[in-house]
Amino acid sequence: MSSSPGLVATAPPAPDLGAARRVAHLAGGTLEAVFTAVAATADETGALLTTLAAAGHRPTSADLAALRPALHLRLRRQELVSGIGFVAAPGLLADVPAWLEWWQCGPEGDVRPLLPDLDPEQSAYSDYTHWDWFALPRDTGRRAAAGPYVDYLCSDEYSLTLSAPVTVAGRFAGVAAADVYLRHFEAAVLPLLRALPVPARLVNARGRVAASADPAHLAGSLTKGPDFATALEHGRELALPGLHLLPCGEVPLLLALTLALPDD
């Protein structure tokens, strides 16, 4: 490392990997309960659609009402969940081209349905198939953490959406998903990130920053560089010049540590 006359050169801080691994584990655990709710919704939706198919009945939007008691219960029990439900693949249902069986918490804590306008002639949000929370589970067959983004479809809140594919007889039928307001997620994980001695952030498979204690990488921004999706798929730590990535357990997020590079 080079230095100027009269100045003492100091080495860049080294990460405490033991502490970082604990933070990655705890940050992943924050969302694991939400993914458990998503998985239960996926299982129940798949079972319902399988039963209807076995009876020779193509499902309709009215059939999905059978999911509502469990969705309402999860909304009341899961503190981080602000909305939850099933989003049908286009063409799945016999009566409508697209559908969200979606329920969310109202301002007074009440449970209320989302009634979006999905008319392709009138709504800019009628095609939800390109959004990460739908496309990633469809394309990879794995669960995903999308965002944060401004959720104009559901809440107008800055949110994360956690999702998982629903399949029937091996065919993709849609996604089960849950929304988490970013302010609630940040309240849970920022104290963990700030306790680390180096700048730290959480990123998803697209490199989108889900939460950050790194002023150079704000929440919602995109991180360029490594293939985060591959790093998540392998589930191993990855040491790169200026960057160290750690998996957050089974949750599809990585803890990214920014490391200072020594001067030439």
Disulfide bonds with the S-S distance in Angstrom:
none
